[in-house]
């Protein structure tokens, strides 16, 4: 009897591992696609991918980084104004005011890195101001 319960437990553990591995691969692929669409400034494909995956940008923003940068930072660095303003409009103001991994808010980072006058920064400031 003990052997049967151990076999069932082993089977359960093995099946849960095999189920979660493809899910992680799908998440990694989704993050890679999102980063590619941000860098290439392809707002339509980004929207389509988010809709197909049934995820909201505000729910995954903190978990996605592109080469160690947030989506807004990578959008500013690559000059992806359409995608950057789209992202800024979809995020809650609390996320826009939150300090990122280096301790700077997105506005403080943009100003200190020469992106203070970009369309994305303007969209973020407008969002924070309630506009």
Secondary structure, 3 states (H helix, E strand, C coil): CHHHHHHHHHHHHHHHHHHHHHHHHHHHHHHHHHHHHHHCCCHHHHHHHHHHHCCCHHHHHHHCCECCECHHHHHHHHCCHHHHHHHHHHCCHHHHHCCCCCCCCHHHHHHHCCCCCCHHHHHHHHHHCCC
